[in-house]
Amino acid sequence: SGASQGFLRACSARSRSEAARTSARSSARDQQQDAAVDRLMVRLGSIGIGLTVGASAVSSCIYDVDGGKMAVMFNRFPNPFTGEGAGIQRRVVGEGTHLKWPWLQDPKVFDVRTRPRAIPTVTGTKDLQMVNITLRLLSRPKQDALPIIYSRLGLDYDERILPSIANEVLKSVVAQYDAEELLKKREAVSREVKDQLIQRAADFHIVLEDIAITHLTFGKEFASAIEKKQVAQQDAERQRFVVAKAEQEKKAMVIRAEGEAEAAKLISEALKKGQGLINLRRLEAARDITSTIAKSKNIVFIPSGSHHGG
């Protein structure tokens, strides 16, 4: 009995010892795996940071110029590598992907496509009538002058220049015409405005491809005056027609009277020469009467004038 108990205690102690060793080995493996995962995460983090820094460095060294656009380069300091000075460079950069020095260079991108713009204005005519005019422009910058445009005007050159010169030219041209001439000579006015605007825009290196007056209206007072004038003109035309009609009727009456007088004169001369004309008229009248009676259904016989009392 005592021996068996000792044996059991020994077996139990051995089992506990083996379990402890197994647990220790499992814990060591877990620690090794955790350490490997930590090293892998640190390595991946380092790689990610390196890629991010590299991508940022690459993106800071390149820039894109999209289709329909061009760029000019601004140097913050003189570039010792290329020998370029500070400020806007005279070289114009076309479409595509290009290199730049990070922070030292800053590209300024222009939209060089033709863009529409409507400019409304209110001005006075030669006869002091107020007129509302809307001018439509199709404009673009002159490509080889982009550095000058940016240095003098900036990227919003069209906002600064086009409204001012359009109003200036419209006011100077419209003041040379009265209100009625603006309506009758609209094409000539549009052509004169176009010529002057193209010349003024060229001073700022802006190309105007098309110019048109799309809207032209006058004040209510002038519109009412035009309507009254048109009514008066229509009344005058109607009166002229009435007068012309009366004159034509008068001429027709004169001609008719002259014809009747001439006929009477001829008849009188014929009667003086004999009864032949009277007999001819009697025969013609008798023929017409006979023809009319013959066509009537109510007449069954024609009485003869030569038989009396028959």
DRENVEX-47770 format. One line per 10 residues: number of its first residue (from 1); their letters; for each residue x, y, z of C-alpha. Coordinates in pm, 1 decimal. Layout:
BEGIN
NUM) A) X Y Z  ... .
This chain:
BEGIN
1) SGASQGFLRA) 0.0 0.0 0.0  274.3 246.7 90.7  471.7 146.2 -218.3  174.5 200.0 -445.7  110.4 541.2 -302.9  471.5 636.8 -356.5  449.9 516.0 -713.6  139.6 722.4 -778.1  303.1 1028.8 -628.1  604.3 981.3 -849.8 .
11) CSARSRSEAA) 386.1 943.3 -1158.8  193.7 1255.4 -1068.8  512.1 1452.9 -1016.7  647.1 1330.2 -1348.8  324.2 1431.5 -1526.4  337.0 1775.5 -1371.1  698.9 1813.1 -1474.4  624.6 1711.5 -1832.8  326.5 1945.8 -1847.3  542.0 2230.5 -1717.9 .
21) RTSARSSARD) 809.4 2157.1 -1978.4  545.2 2142.7 -2254.0  392.4 2470.2 -2139.8  736.5 2631.7 -2131.2  815.0 2513.4 -2484.0  473.3 2640.2 -2609.2  526.5 2974.8 -2443.9  871.8 3005.0 -2599.1  729.1 2929.0 -2945.3  455.6 3189.0 -2896.6 .
31) QQQDAAVDRL) 710.5 3447.0 -2793.1  921.6 3368.5 -3097.4  620.1 3400.2 -3329.1  519.4 3729.8 -3169.4  871.2 3859.2 -3207.9  876.3 3753.9 -3576.6  542.9 3925.8 -3641.0  669.3 4241.8 -3469.5  983.7 4241.2 -3680.0  774.2 4189.6 -3996.9 .
41) MVRLGSIGIG) 539.0 4475.7 -3907.3  834.0 4705.0 -3833.8  989.5 4611.0 -4164.9  659.7 4666.9 -4354.9  612.9 4999.0 -4177.4  962.2 5105.7 -4277.6  896.5 5003.4 -4637.9  562.2 5192.1 -4639.5  722.9 5504.6 -4498.9  1000.4 5478.0 -4754.3 .
51) LTVGASAVSS) 752.1 5438.2 -5038.5  546.1 5731.6 -4914.7  851.3 5953.7 -4885.8  969.7 5839.3 -5227.1  630.2 5900.5 -5390.0  610.0 6242.1 -5229.0  958.8 6324.6 -5350.0  876.2 6209.0 -5703.7  546.3 6398.4 -5712.5  720.7 6713.6 -5594.0 .
61) CIYDVDGGKM) 966.2 6681.8 -5881.6  709.9 6648.7 -6165.2  401.9 6837.1 -6284.2  140.9 6779.4 -6555.4  13.0 7017.9 -6823.1  -322.8 6895.3 -6952.1  -451.2 6921.6 -7307.5  -547.1 7272.9 -7413.5  -319.2 7426.5 -7151.7  35.0 7565.9 -7133.7 .
71) AVMFNRFPNP) 258.7 7665.0 -6843.9  526.6 7914.5 -6750.4  778.8 7848.7 -6472.8  831.0 8073.6 -6171.1  1169.6 8043.2 -5992.8  1175.7 8151.8 -5629.3  1554.1 8186.8 -5640.3  1815.6 8184.0 -5915.3  1871.3 7825.0 -6024.5  2244.6 7741.3 -5994.1 .
81) FTGEGAGIQR) 2197.2 7415.7 -6184.8  2043.7 7566.2 -6498.7  2166.8 7922.6 -6473.4  1810.9 8062.1 -6480.9  1735.4 8377.1 -6285.6  1462.5 8432.5 -6030.1  1104.3 8516.1 -6136.0  898.5 8416.7 -6441.8  1099.4 8240.2 -6709.4  1051.7 8327.5 -7076.7 .
91) RVVGEGTHLK) 1018.4 7966.8 -7188.9  662.4 7838.0 -7241.9  601.4 7472.4 -7147.9  361.8 7264.2 -7359.3  135.8 6969.7 -7279.0  264.5 6661.0 -7096.4  456.0 6565.8 -6780.3  764.1 6772.7 -6693.7  1035.0 6788.1 -6425.8  1090.4 7070.8 -6178.3 .
101) WPWLQDPKVF) 1303.5 7146.7 -5875.0  1094.3 7097.4 -5559.0  996.8 7417.6 -5380.3  1240.0 7622.5 -5589.2  1014.3 7618.0 -5897.1  639.3 7674.1 -5922.6  462.8 7617.8 -6261.2  178.6 7855.8 -6357.4  -69.5 7681.0 -6588.8  -279.0 7877.8 -6843.2 .
111) DVRTRPRAIP) -590.1 7762.4 -7028.1  -512.0 7854.5 -7391.3  -837.5 7724.1 -7542.5  -1086.2 7966.6 -7698.1  -1346.0 8063.0 -7437.0  -1677.2 8251.3 -7479.3  -1770.0 8553.1 -7272.1  -2079.0 8777.4 -7271.8  -2031.8 9140.7 -7165.2  -2344.5 9355.0 -7107.4 .
121) TVTGTKDLQM) -2328.5 9734.4 -7097.2  -2559.6 10036.5 -7090.9  -2453.3 10342.4 -7289.6  -2593.2 10649.1 -7462.9  -2643.1 10720.8 -7832.4  -2572.2 11040.2 -8023.3  -2930.1 11160.6 -7962.3  -2904.3 11081.1 -7587.5  -3107.7 10759.0 -7597.6  -3002.8 10487.2 -7351.8 .
131) VNITLRLLSR) -2933.5 10148.9 -7511.7  -2865.3 9806.2 -7357.7  -2603.4 9610.1 -7552.8  -2464.4 9261.1 -7492.7  -2138.4 9174.1 -7663.8  -2023.5 8812.2 -7711.7  -1647.4 8750.6 -7734.5  -1443.8 8440.3 -7819.1  -1096.1 8497.7 -7676.1  -770.6 8320.2 -7593.0 .
141) PKQDALPIIY) -423.1 8432.5 -7479.8  -135.7 8464.6 -7722.6  73.8 8157.2 -7645.0  422.2 8298.1 -7690.8  331.6 8596.6 -7470.2  218.5 8395.4 -7165.6  517.6 8503.8 -6949.5  438.8 8869.9 -7018.0  68.0 8815.5 -6950.3  141.0 8650.4 -6614.3 .
151) SRLGLDYDER) 394.9 8915.5 -6512.7  158.5 9203.7 -6591.6  -191.7 9064.4 -6538.8  -182.8 8720.2 -6375.4  -387.7 8410.1 -6451.9  -717.7 8605.2 -6444.5  -608.7 8833.7 -6728.3  -944.9 8807.6 -6907.4  -1137.9 8919.1 -6598.8  -914.1 9223.0 -6568.3 .
161) ILPSIANEVL) -900.7 9333.2 -6932.9  -1198.8 9220.7 -7145.5  -1484.4 9393.1 -6955.0  -1298.9 9724.3 -6938.6  -1191.7 9744.2 -7303.5  -1529.5 9614.6 -7426.5  -1716.8 9886.7 -7236.8  -1468.9 10149.0 -7353.0  -1502.1 10057.5 -7721.4  -1880.9 10014.0 -7709.6 .
171) KSVVAQYDAE) -1932.5 10355.9 -7550.8  -1703.6 10531.2 -7801.0  -1863.0 10364.1 -8106.4  -2228.4 10388.4 -8001.8  -2186.6 10759.1 -7921.8  -2121.6 10822.2 -8293.1  -2468.2 10699.2 -8399.5  -2821.6 10800.0 -8310.7  -3079.6 10540.5 -8209.2  -3231.9 10498.5 -8553.5 .
181) ELLKKREAVS) -2891.3 10453.4 -8716.2  -2803.9 10180.7 -8465.1  -3102.1 9981.5 -8587.5  -3042.3 10045.2 -8956.5  -2660.4 10012.0 -8950.1  -2621.9 9733.5 -8697.9  -2380.7 9538.3 -8919.4  -2157.4 9843.7 -8970.6  -2161.2 9916.3 -8595.5  -2068.4 9555.3 -8517.3 .
191) REVKDQLIQR) -1782.2 9565.9 -8767.6  -1645.4 9890.7 -8622.7  -1665.7 9753.8 -8267.6  -1486.4 9436.5 -8380.3  -1200.3 9624.1 -8547.4  -1138.6 9849.2 -8248.9  -1165.5 9567.5 -7993.3  -919.0 9345.2 -8180.7  -670.0 9631.7 -8185.5  -717.0 9710.5 -7814.2 .
201) AADFHIVLED) -695.2 9343.0 -7708.6  -372.4 9299.3 -7906.2  -209.3 9556.9 -7675.9  -258.3 9307.4 -7391.4  -158.5 8998.9 -7598.8  -516.7 8868.0 -7616.2  -649.9 8718.0 -7939.9  -1019.6 8779.3 -8019.4  -1141.9 8520.9 -8269.0  -1503.2 8638.2 -8295.2 .
211) IAITHLTFGK) -1707.0 8938.6 -8179.3  -2082.3 8984.4 -8217.8  -2360.5 9205.7 -8082.1  -2616.6 8953.9 -7957.6  -2856.6 9186.9 -7775.9  -2957.7 9546.5 -7847.0  -3260.1 9711.2 -7685.1  -3366.6 10065.8 -7603.1  -3554.3 10216.5 -7311.3  -3933.1 10203.3 -7279.2 .
221) EFASAIEKKQ) -3974.1 10565.8 -7386.6  -3784.1 10511.1 -7710.3  -3967.6 10185.7 -7780.9  -4301.0 10368.4 -7733.2  -4183.7 10647.6 -7963.7  -4084.4 10394.5 -8230.5  -4423.5 10225.4 -8203.3  -4604.7 10558.8 -8242.0  -4384.8 10647.2 -8539.0  -4464.3 10316.9 -8706.0 .
231) VAQQDAERQR) -4837.7 10373.8 -8650.6  -4806.1 10723.4 -8797.7  -4616.4 10585.6 -9097.6  -4885.9 10324.2 -9153.7  -5155.9 10593.7 -9135.4  -4960.8 10806.9 -9383.3  -4928.2 10512.6 -9618.3  -5301.1 10446.6 -9587.5  -5380.6 10811.4 -9664.6  -5146.8 10806.2 -9963.9 .
241) FVVAKAEQEK) -5329.0 10499.4 -10090.6  -5666.5 10668.2 -10049.2  -5540.7 10979.1 -10233.3  -5391.4 10769.3 -10512.3  -5717.0 10575.0 -10545.3  -5918.9 10896.0 -10564.6  -5685.6 11034.2 -10830.3  -5718.8 10717.1 -11033.3  -6097.3 10728.9 -11006.0  -6089.7 11093.0 -11111.9 .
251) KAMVIRAEGE) -5875.9 11010.7 -11413.1  -6110.6 10724.0 -11501.8  -6412.0 10958.3 -11485.8  -6234.0 11212.8 -11706.2  -6143.2 10946.3 -11957.8  -6501.1 10811.6 -11950.0  -6644.8 11160.0 -12001.1  -6404.2 11231.0 -12282.6  -6503.8 10903.1 -12445.1  -6875.2 10980.6 -12412.0 .
261) AEAAKLISEA) -6821.4 11329.5 -12555.8  -6628.1 11187.9 -12847.0  -6899.5 10931.1 -12906.9  -7168.0 11199.0 -12896.8  -6969.1 11407.1 -13142.6  -6935.6 11116.3 -13380.3  -7306.1 11035.4 -13354.0  -7396.8 11397.1 -13420.7  -7176.9 11408.2 -13728.4  -7326.0 11081.4 -13852.5 .
271) LKKGQGLINL) -7683.1 11211.5 -13807.8  -7599.9 11517.8 -14009.8  -7493.5 11298.3 -14299.5  -7813.8 11085.5 -14299.8  -8032.4 10826.9 -14117.3  -7797.5 10537.0 -14180.0  -7661.0 10530.3 -13821.4  -8012.7 10538.0 -13669.5  -8126.0 10253.0 -13890.2  -7815.3 10054.6 -13796.6 .
281) RRLEAARDIT) -7883.6 10103.2 -13424.8  -8247.4 9995.8 -13476.3  -8140.7 9678.0 -13652.8  -7890.0 9596.7 -13375.3  -8156.1 9658.2 -13105.6  -8410.4 9446.5 -13290.5  -8160.2 9165.4 -13326.2  -8082.9 9169.4 -12952.7  -8455.4 9173.0 -12860.4  -8533.0 8888.7 -13098.2 .
291) STIAKSKNIV) -8247.0 8678.6 -12961.8  -8362.7 8736.9 -12601.0  -8728.5 8652.1 -12669.8  -8636.9 8341.2 -12869.7  -8457.8 8199.3 -12566.8  -8759.4 8252.3 -12337.7  -8981.1 7946.0 -12269.7  -9296.0 8151.0 -12211.7  -9316.4 8282.9 -12568.7  -9475.8 8045.8 -12820.7 .
301) FIPSGSHHGG) -9491.5 8284.0 -13119.4  -9350.9 8611.3 -13235.2  -9607.9 8867.2 -13353.4  -9528.7 9029.4 -13682.8  -9534.2 9405.1 -13706.7  -9645.2 9398.9 -14073.7  -9992.3 9239.7 -13999.6  -10242.8 9472.4 -13832.1  -10545.9 9345.3 -13648.3  -10446.8 8985.3 -13731.9 .
